[in-house]
Amino acid sequence: MRYDLVPGVFVRHPDEPDWGVGQIQSSIGARVTVNFENAGKLLINIDKVDLEVCRDQKP
C-alpha cells in the first residue's frame, strides 16, 4: 500500500503522458480515482500501475 497516494495529491500516469497531471479524488485499497486534466476522472488500480507523484509540480 502506498501512503503517499491520498486525496489532493497530484500524479501522472507513466504510460499515458497525454493525460497530463491528475489530482487524486479518493483512494480505497488499490483503487484510486484520479481526475486528469486531459482525460477526466478515471479509476486506477495501483497494483497494476505505478502512478508518479508530482512532488515539485502542479498543473
Phi and psi restraints in degrees (range 20) as a CNS / XPLOR table:
assign (resid 1 and name C) (resid 2 and name N)
       (resid 2 and name CA) (resid 2 and name C) 1.0 -100.2 20.0 2
assign (resid 2 and name N) (resid 2 and name CA)
       (resid 2 and name C) (resid 3 and name N) 1.0 118.2 20.0 2
assign (resid 2 and name C) (resid 3 and name N)
       (resid 3 and name CA) (resid 3 and name C) 1.0 -83.1 20.0 2
assign (resid 3 and name N) (resid 3 and name CA)
       (resid 3 and name C) (resid 4 and name N) 1.0 -8.3 20.0 2
assign (resid 3 and name C) (resid 4 and name N)
       (resid 4 and name CA) (resid 4 and name C) 1.0 -86.6 20.0 2
assign (resid 4 and name N) (resid 4 and name CA)
       (resid 4 and name C) (resid 5 and name N) 1.0 -7.5 20.0 2
assign (resid 4 and name C) (resid 5 and name N)
       (resid 5 and name CA) (resid 5 and name C) 1.0 -97.8 20.0 2
assign (resid 5 and name N) (resid 5 and name CA)
       (resid 5 and name C) (resid 6 and name N) 1.0 79.9 20.0 2
assign (resid 5 and name C) (resid 6 and name N)
       (resid 6 and name CA) (resid 6 and name C) 1.0 -122.1 20.0 2
assign (resid 6 and name N) (resid 6 and name CA)
       (resid 6 and name C) (resid 7 and name N) 1.0 160.1 20.0 2
assign (resid 6 and name C) (resid 7 and name N)
       (resid 7 and name CA) (resid 7 and name C) 1.0 -52.1 20.0 2
assign (resid 7 and name N) (resid 7 and name CA)
       (resid 7 and name C) (resid 8 and name N) 1.0 136.7 20.0 2
assign (resid 7 and name C) (resid 8 and name N)
       (resid 8 and name CA) (resid 8 and name C) 1.0 100.4 20.0 2
assign (resid 8 and name N) (resid 8 and name CA)
       (resid 8 and name C) (resid 9 and name N) 1.0 -20.8 20.0 2
assign (resid 8 and name C) (resid 9 and name N)
       (resid 9 and name CA) (resid 9 and name C) 1.0 -74.8 20.0 2
assign (resid 9 and name N) (resid 9 and name CA)
       (resid 9 and name C) (resid 10 and name N) 1.0 139.5 20.0 2
assign (resid 9 and name C) (resid 10 and name N)
       (resid 10 and name CA) (resid 10 and name C) 1.0 -92.4 20.0 2
assign (resid 10 and name N) (resid 10 and name CA)
       (resid 10 and name C) (resid 11 and name N) 1.0 135.9 20.0 2
assign (resid 10 and name C) (resid 11 and name N)
       (resid 11 and name CA) (resid 11 and name C) 1.0 -139.0 20.0 2
assign (resid 11 and name N) (resid 11 and name CA)
       (resid 11 and name C) (resid 12 and name N) 1.0 167.4 20.0 2
assign (resid 11 and name C) (resid 12 and name N)
       (resid 12 and name CA) (resid 12 and name C) 1.0 -128.8 20.0 2
assign (resid 12 and name N) (resid 12 and name CA)
       (resid 12 and name C) (resid 13 and name N) 1.0 148.5 20.0 2
assign (resid 12 and name C) (resid 13 and name N)
       (resid 13 and name CA) (resid 13 and name C) 1.0 -90.3 20.0 2
assign (resid 13 and name N) (resid 13 and name CA)
       (resid 13 and name C) (resid 14 and name N) 1.0 122.0 20.0 2
assign (resid 13 and name C) (resid 14 and name N)
       (resid 14 and name CA) (resid 14 and name C) 1.0 -63.1 20.0 2
assign (resid 14 and name N) (resid 14 and name CA)
       (resid 14 and name C) (resid 15 and name N) 1.0 -25.8 20.0 2
assign (resid 14 and name C) (resid 15 and name N)
       (resid 15 and name CA) (resid 15 and name C) 1.0 -99.1 20.0 2
assign (resid 15 and name N) (resid 15 and name CA)
       (resid 15 and name C) (resid 16 and name N) 1.0 -3.3 20.0 2
assign (resid 15 and name C) (resid 16 and name N)
       (resid 16 and name CA) (resid 16 and name C) 1.0 -133.0 20.0 2
assign (resid 16 and name N) (resid 16 and name CA)
       (resid 16 and name C) (resid 17 and name N) 1.0 67.3 20.0 2
assign (resid 16 and name C) (resid 17 and name N)
       (resid 17 and name CA) (resid 17 and name C) 1.0 -62.0 20.0 2
assign (resid 17 and name N) (resid 17 and name CA)
       (resid 17 and name C) (resid 18 and name N) 1.0 -26.2 20.0 2
assign (resid 17 and name C) (resid 18 and name N)
       (resid 18 and name CA) (resid 18 and name C) 1.0 -68.9 20.0 2
assign (resid 18 and name N) (resid 18 and name CA)
       (resid 18 and name C) (resid 19 and name N) 1.0 -16.4 20.0 2
assign (resid 18 and name C) (resid 19 and name N)
       (resid 19 and name CA) (resid 19 and name C) 1.0 -70.0 20.0 2
assign (resid 19 and name N) (resid 19 and name CA)
       (resid 19 and name C) (resid 20 and name N) 1.0 -21.2 20.0 2
assign (resid 19 and name C) (resid 20 and name N)
       (resid 20 and name CA) (resid 20 and name C) 1.0 76.9 20.0 2
assign (resid 20 and name N) (resid 20 and name CA)
       (resid 20 and name C) (resid 21 and name N) 1.0 -162.4 20.0 2
assign (resid 20 and name C) (resid 21 and name N)
       (resid 21 and name CA) (resid 21 and name C) 1.0 -80.8 20.0 2
assign (resid 21 and name N) (resid 21 and name CA)
       (resid 21 and name C) (resid 22 and name N) 1.0 141.0 20.0 2
assign (resid 21 and name C) (resid 22 and name N)
       (resid 22 and name CA) (resid 22 and name C) 1.0 -123.4 20.0 2
assign (resid 22 and name N) (resid 22 and name CA)
       (resid 22 and name C) (resid 23 and name N) 1.0 154.5 20.0 2
assign (resid 22 and name C) (resid 23 and name N)
       (resid 23 and name CA) (resid 23 and name C) 1.0 -114.0 20.0 2
assign (resid 23 and name N) (resid 23 and name CA)
       (resid 23 and name C) (resid 24 and name N) 1.0 130.7 20.0 2
assign (resid 23 and name C) (resid 24 and name N)
       (resid 24 and name CA) (resid 24 and name C) 1.0 -68.1 20.0 2
assign (resid 24 and name N) (resid 24 and name CA)
       (resid 24 and name C) (resid 25 and name N) 1.0 129.9 20.0 2
assign (resid 24 and name C) (resid 25 and name N)
       (resid 25 and name CA) (resid 25 and name C) 1.0 -98.0 20.0 2
assign (resid 25 and name N) (resid 25 and name CA)
       (resid 25 and name C) (resid 26 and name N) 1.0 -38.9 20.0 2
assign (resid 25 and name C) (resid 26 and name N)
       (resid 26 and name CA) (resid 26 and name C) 1.0 -155.5 20.0 2
assign (resid 26 and name N) (resid 26 and name CA)
       (resid 26 and name C) (resid 27 and name N) 1.0 158.8 20.0 2
assign (resid 26 and name C) (resid 27 and name N)
       (resid 27 and name CA) (resid 27 and name C) 1.0 -146.0 20.0 2
assign (resid 27 and name N) (resid 27 and name CA)
       (resid 27 and name C) (resid 28 and name N) 1.0 115.1 20.0 2
assign (resid 27 and name C) (resid 28 and name N)
       (resid 28 and name CA) (resid 28 and name C) 1.0 -131.1 20.0 2
assign (resid 28 and name N) (resid 28 and name CA)
       (resid 28 and name C) (resid 29 and name N) 1.0 107.9 20.0 2
assign (resid 28 and name C) (resid 29 and name N)
       (resid 29 and name CA) (resid 29 and name C) 1.0 61.6 20.0 2
assign (resid 29 and name N) (resid 29 and name CA)
       (resid 29 and name C) (resid 30 and name N) 1.0 -126.4 20.0 2
assign (resid 29 and name C) (resid 30 and name N)
       (resid 30 and name CA) (resid 30 and name C) 1.0 -89.9 20.0 2
assign (resid 30 and name N) (resid 30 and name CA)
       (resid 30 and name C) (resid 31 and name N) 1.0 0.7 20.0 2
assign (resid 30 and name C) (resid 31 and name N)
       (resid 31 and name CA) (resid 31 and name C) 1.0 -101.1 20.0 2
assign (resid 31 and name N) (resid 31 and name CA)
       (resid 31 and name C) (resid 32 and name N) 1.0 120.1 20.0 2
assign (resid 31 and name C) (resid 32 and name N)
       (resid 32 and name CA) (resid 32 and name C) 1.0 -123.3 20.0 2
assign (resid 32 and name N) (resid 32 and name CA)
       (resid 32 and name C) (resid 33 and name N) 1.0 126.1 20.0 2
assign (resid 32 and name C) (resid 33 and name N)
       (resid 33 and name CA) (resid 33 and name C) 1.0 -94.0 20.0 2
assign (resid 33 and name N) (resid 33 and name CA)
       (resid 33 and name C) (resid 34 and name N) 1.0 125.0 20.0 2
assign (resid 33 and name C) (resid 34 and name N)
       (resid 34 and name CA) (resid 34 and name C) 1.0 -125.2 20.0 2
assign (resid 34 and name N) (resid 34 and name CA)
       (resid 34 and name C) (resid 35 and name N) 1.0 135.2 20.0 2
assign (resid 34 and name C) (resid 35 and name N)
       (resid 35 and name CA) (resid 35 and name C) 1.0 -100.8 20.0 2
assign (resid 35 and name N) (resid 35 and name CA)
       (resid 35 and name C) (resid 36 and name N) 1.0 101.2 20.0 2
assign (resid 35 and name C) (resid 36 and name N)
       (resid 36 and name CA) (resid 36 and name C) 1.0 -86.2 20.0 2
assign (resid 36 and name N) (resid 36 and name CA)
       (resid 36 and name C) (resid 37 and name N) 1.0 144.2 20.0 2
assign (resid 36 and name C) (resid 37 and name N)
       (resid 37 and name CA) (resid 37 and name C) 1.0 -63.0 20.0 2
assign (resid 37 and name N) (resid 37 and name CA)
       (resid 37 and name C) (resid 38 and name N) 1.0 -30.5 20.0 2
assign (resid 37 and name C) (resid 38 and name N)
       (resid 38 and name CA) (resid 38 and name C) 1.0 -115.4 20.0 2
assign (resid 38 and name N) (resid 38 and name CA)
       (resid 38 and name C) (resid 39 and name N) 1.0 1.7 20.0 2
assign (resid 38 and name C) (resid 39 and name N)
       (resid 39 and name CA) (resid 39 and name C) 1.0 -129.8 20.0 2
assign (resid 39 and name N) (resid 39 and name CA)
       (resid 39 and name C) (resid 40 and name N) 1.0 -6.6 20.0 2
assign (resid 39 and name C) (resid 40 and name N)
       (resid 40 and name CA) (resid 40 and name C) 1.0 79.9 20.0 2
assign (resid 40 and name N) (resid 40 and name CA)
       (resid 40 and name C) (resid 41 and name N) 1.0 -161.2 20.0 2
assign (resid 40 and name C) (resid 41 and name N)
       (resid 41 and name CA) (resid 41 and name C) 1.0 -85.6 20.0 2
assign (resid 41 and name N) (resid 41 and name CA)
       (resid 41 and name C) (resid 42 and name N) 1.0 125.1 20.0 2
assign (resid 41 and name C) (resid 42 and name N)
       (resid 42 and name CA) (resid 42 and name C) 1.0 -134.3 20.0 2
assign (resid 42 and name N) (resid 42 and name CA)
       (resid 42 and name C) (resid 43 and name N) 1.0 147.1 20.0 2
assign (resid 42 and name C) (resid 43 and name N)
       (resid 43 and name CA) (resid 43 and name C) 1.0 -95.0 20.0 2
assign (resid 43 and name N) (resid 43 and name CA)
       (resid 43 and name C) (resid 44 and name N) 1.0 122.8 20.0 2
assign (resid 43 and name C) (resid 44 and name N)
       (resid 44 and name CA) (resid 44 and name C) 1.0 -115.9 20.0 2
assign (resid 44 and name N) (resid 44 and name CA)
       (resid 44 and name C) (resid 45 and name N) 1.0 132.7 20.0 2
assign (resid 44 and name C) (resid 45 and name N)
       (resid 45 and name CA) (resid 45 and name C) 1.0 -90.9 20.0 2
assign (resid 45 and name N) (resid 45 and name CA)
       (resid 45 and name C) (resid 46 and name N) 1.0 107.3 20.0 2
assign (resid 45 and name C) (resid 46 and name N)
       (resid 46 and name CA) (resid 46 and name C) 1.0 -76.4 20.0 2
assign (resid 46 and name N) (resid 46 and name CA)
       (resid 46 and name C) (resid 47 and name N) 1.0 -2.9 20.0 2
assign (resid 46 and name C) (resid 47 and name N)
       (resid 47 and name CA) (resid 47 and name C) 1.0 -75.0 20.0 2
assign (resid 47 and name N) (resid 47 and name CA)
       (resid 47 and name C) (resid 48 and name N) 1.0 -20.5 20.0 2
assign (resid 47 and name C) (resid 48 and name N)
       (resid 48 and name CA) (resid 48 and name C) 1.0 -109.6 20.0 2
assign (resid 48 and name N) (resid 48 and name CA)
       (resid 48 and name C) (resid 49 and name N) 1.0 -24.2 20.0 2
assign (resid 48 and name C) (resid 49 and name N)
       (resid 49 and name CA) (resid 49 and name C) 1.0 -126.2 20.0 2
assign (resid 49 and name N) (resid 49 and name CA)
       (resid 49 and name C) (resid 50 and name N) 1.0 128.7 20.0 2
assign (resid 49 and name C) (resid 50 and name N)
       (resid 50 and name CA) (resid 50 and name C) 1.0 -95.9 20.0 2
assign (resid 50 and name N) (resid 50 and name CA)
       (resid 50 and name C) (resid 51 and name N) 1.0 89.0 20.0 2
assign (resid 50 and name C) (resid 51 and name N)
       (resid 51 and name CA) (resid 51 and name C) 1.0 -61.3 20.0 2
assign (resid 51 and name N) (resid 51 and name CA)
       (resid 51 and name C) (resid 52 and name N) 1.0 142.7 20.0 2
assign (resid 51 and name C) (resid 52 and name N)
       (resid 52 and name CA) (resid 52 and name C) 1.0 -97.4 20.0 2
assign (resid 52 and name N) (resid 52 and name CA)
       (resid 52 and name C) (resid 53 and name N) 1.0 120.6 20.0 2
assign (resid 52 and name C) (resid 53 and name N)
       (resid 53 and name CA) (resid 53 and name C) 1.0 -75.1 20.0 2
assign (resid 53 and name N) (resid 53 and name CA)
       (resid 53 and name C) (resid 54 and name N) 1.0 132.9 20.0 2
assign (resid 53 and name C) (resid 54 and name N)
       (resid 54 and name CA) (resid 54 and name C) 1.0 -90.3 20.0 2
assign (resid 54 and name N) (resid 54 and name CA)
       (resid 54 and name C) (resid 55 and name N) 1.0 88.9 20.0 2
assign (resid 54 and name C) (resid 55 and name N)
       (resid 55 and name CA) (resid 55 and name C) 1.0 -74.1 20.0 2
assign (resid 55 and name N) (resid 55 and name CA)
       (resid 55 and name C) (resid 56 and name N) 1.0 -34.1 20.0 2
assign (resid 55 and name C) (resid 56 and name N)
       (resid 56 and name CA) (resid 56 and name C) 1.0 -118.8 20.0 2
assign (resid 56 and name N) (resid 56 and name CA)
       (resid 56 and name C) (resid 57 and name N) 1.0 22.9 20.0 2
assign (resid 56 and name C) (resid 57 and name N)
       (resid 57 and name CA) (resid 57 and name C) 1.0 -145.1 20.0 2
assign (resid 57 and name N) (resid 57 and name CA)
       (resid 57 and name C) (resid 58 and name N) 1.0 139.0 20.0 2
assign (resid 57 and name C) (resid 58 and name N)
       (resid 58 and name CA) (resid 58 and name C) 1.0 -128.6 20.0 2
assign (resid 58 and name N) (resid 58 and name CA)
       (resid 58 and name C) (resid 59 and name N) 1.0 159.5 20.0 2
